Each structure stands twice: as structure tokens, then as C-alpha cells.
Amino acid sequence: MKADIFVQKTSNLFVENRLLKFAVGAIAVAVCFNSLMVYRAVKYQRVVLIPPAMTGTIEFVQGKPTEGYIKDMSRKIVNLATTYSPPTARGQFNDLLSLYTSEAYPEASKSWYSLAGRIEESQVSSSFYMEKITISEGTIEMFGNLVQFAGDTKLEKAAKTFVVAYRIRDGRFEISEFKEKNLRADIDAQKAERETEEQLKKRADAKMKMDKHAEVETK
């Protein structure tokens, strides 16, 4: 009789153990599934904004903005930097500086405020008519025609390319550099780089020949 009771209790324990294992397994599967869904939700989430002075909605997917947003920011930046008159230049440069990274701001503020002073002193007006935007990772190039006047006198009308180095941090567009692209300087830099590579190659070949000559003499 006692043996039957023991067997019954043992059987019940085995059943409970199996149920417990099943419950733990089901919970583990549910946790894994939930974690996967959360990961997918975070990875593919979209933040849609409708800021002022933009042409449409802005979407951030996986922390990266759409090309439309980058182009809108490009137009805003180049207009602030290159289309101005003596009364508006300083205010525009203030707005432009608000987009700079904290690291680049000190040097940029000196440069833009100095330019604002020269514009006010010389009464220079400027307009940039953008024709093309080229976007790459962390860099934007804007090509167009720049026209500048001092009073009624035309100072310059020329094709220009401006380059913006940027980053997206915590959903915020930040500028680290704005400059005019100097095609002549770029060509000279590439030429100098090629000449340096050729010199290094010649030195390496000469050293190899000397080593082989020394090895032959040793033998």
C-alpha cells in the first residue's frame, strides 16, 4: 500500500516536472519572440516631422534622414551663406551658426562674423542660383552660379561649388564645415599625391636592387 502511494506521488512529481519544463520553455520562446519584435520595431521605426520652411515631411529610418530632408537642409544652408544683402547678412550668419557643431562653432563664428563686417562695410550683395546637389556620406556639394554686387556694380558672376561637411546626431542636422570647393587646389593636391607615390615607388625599387646586389656580392 505504501509502495503504491510512493509510486503515485513519484508519478505526480514527474508530471509536474514536465509541466514546469513546458511552462519555462514556453516563457523562453515568448521572451525571445518579444525581443525580436522589439528589435524590429526599433530598427525600422520612423520619426515623421513637419518643420517650418521645409517642402514636406521628414522621415528618419534607422536614425538616418531621407534624401529629401538633406536636400532641403542644403538649400537652407547655401541660401543663408551665399544669398544676402548688407542689412540681412549678419542675421543670416547667426542662423547658419546655430547649425554648427559645438567643436566647429568657435572658428566658424570668427570667420562668418568677420565676413559680415566686410559685407556691411563694402555694401556687398550676393545671390547664389543653385543648379545641382550631390549628396554623399557626410558631405554635400552644391553647384550653381554666384552673382555679387557692390551697390550697382557687378563684382563677380561665376560658377561655384560649395561643400558642406555634416553629421546627424540625436536626430539633429549639424555642420562641421562650409567651404568653397577649389578645383585647382584639388587637382594640385592629387598631382602632388601621385608624385609622392611615384617617388616612394622609385625608392622602394632602388632599395630592392641594392639589396639584391649586396646579396650577390655576399655569395
N, C-alpha and C positions, 0 to 999 in steps of 0.2 A: 504493500500500500504506500509506504513512504517512498519506495523507489518510483512508483507511478507519479506521485506528486512531484518528485525531483525532476523526472523526465519532462513533465508538463511545464514546470517552471523554466527549465532549461530551454525548452522549445519556444516558450513565450519570449525569453530573452533574445534568442536568435532572431525571432520575428521582429522584435523591437529594434534590434541592432540593424537589421536590413532596412527597416523603415527610416531609421535615423540616417543611415548612409544615403538612402534615396533622397531624403529631405536636404541633406548637406550638398549632395550633387546638384539637386535642382536649384538650390540657392546660389551655388557657384556658377552654374550656367546662366542664371538670371543676372547676376552681377556682371559677368563677362559681356553679356548682350547689352546691358545698360551702359557699360563703359564704352563699348563700341559705338553705340548710338550717340552718346555724349560727345565722343571724339569726332564723329562725322558732323554733328551739329556745329561744333566749334570750328572745325576745319572749313566747312562750306557756308558758314554764316555770312550774311550780307548786311552791311550797315548802309542804309539809304539816307542821304542828306539832301536838302534843298536849300543851299545857301544863297544869299543875295548876290546879284551881279553875275550869276552863272547861267549857262544856256540850258541846263536841265538837271535831272537828278544825278547824284554821285553815288557810286557803289564801291564799297571796299570788300574784296573777296580774298580771304586768307591774309588780311592785313595789307593788301595791295590795291591801289585805286585803279579805276578804269582809265583807258587811254583818253576818253573824253574829258575826264577831270584834269589830267595832266595838260592837255591842250588848252583848257580854259585858264588854268593857272599860268601857263606860258604866255598867253595873250595879256593877262593881267600884269604879269611881271614886266614884260617888254614895254607895255604902254606906260607903266609907272616910271620906267627907267629912261625911255627914249622919246616919249611924246609929251612935251611940256612947254610952258612959257615962263617968263621971269616971275610972274605972280604965283604960279602953281608949283614950280619945281621943288621947292623945299618941302611943301606939304606932301607931294607925291613921294619924295625920297624918304620921308618919315614913314609913310605907309609901306614902302618897299622894305625898309629896315626892320619892320615888325615881323617880316617873314624869315629873317636871317637866323641861323643857329646862334646859340649863345657864344660858341667859340669864335665864330667869324664876325660877330657884331662889332667888336671894338675897332678892328681895322676897316671894316666896311663903312662904319659911321664916319670915320675921318675922311674917307675917300668921297662919300656922297655929299657930306656937308661942305667939303671944300669945293666940289663941283657946283653945288647950289650957290655958293658965294660968287663964283666966277660967272655963272649964268645971270645972276642979279646985277652984277657989276657991268657985264658986257651986253646985257639985254638980248640974250640969245634965245631963240625959239627953235624947237625941234619937232619933227614928225617922222615916225617910222611906219612904213607901209609893208607889213609882213606878207610874204608870199608862200613860205614853206616852213613847216615844223618837222623836225626829225627827232624822234624820241628813242633813247637807248637807256640801258640800266644806269640810273643815277645821273644822267646827262640829257639836256635838251639843247638842240641847236635851232635857232630861228633866223631864217634868211629873208631879206627884203631890201627895200630902198630907204635910205635915211636922207632927209632933207633938213637943212639947218639955215636959219636966217638970223642976221643981226639987224634989227629994225626991218627995213625993206630990202636989205642987201642979202642976196643969197651967198652963204658961205660954202655950202657943200651939198652935193647931190651924188650919192654913191651907193653901190650895192654893199651891204654889210651882213655879216653873220655874227650873231651874239650867242654866247654859250652860257647856260645855267647849270651849275652842279647842285643837285638837290638830294634830299632824303625824306622818307616818310617815317616819322617817329610818333608812336601813340596816336596814329590817325591824323597827324598834323604835317602839312607840307612845309619843309624848311629849306632855305637856300644856304649853301655854303660858299658859293662864288657866282658872280655875274661878270662876264668879261666879253670884249670883242675878240672874235677869232682872227688871229693874224696868220693869214695863209702863207705869207712869205717866211715868217718865223717858223711855222710848222715844216715847210719844205726844207729850210736850212737845218732844222733840228734832225729831220730824217736823213739828210745828206751827211751831217756830222756823225750820226749813229752808224750809217753804213761805212763811212771812212774808218771809224774806230774798230768796227768788226773786221774790216779788211786788214788793218794794222795788227790786230790781235792774231788773226789767222796767219799772217806772214811771220810773226814772231814765233808762233807755235810750230810752223813748218821749218823755220830756221833752227829752232832748238832740237827738233826731231832729227834733222840732218846732222847736227853737231853730235848728238848722242850716238847716232849710227856710226859716224866717222870715228868717234872715240872708242866705240866697241870694236871696230875693225882693227884699229891700231893696237888695242889690248890683246887681241887674238894673235 
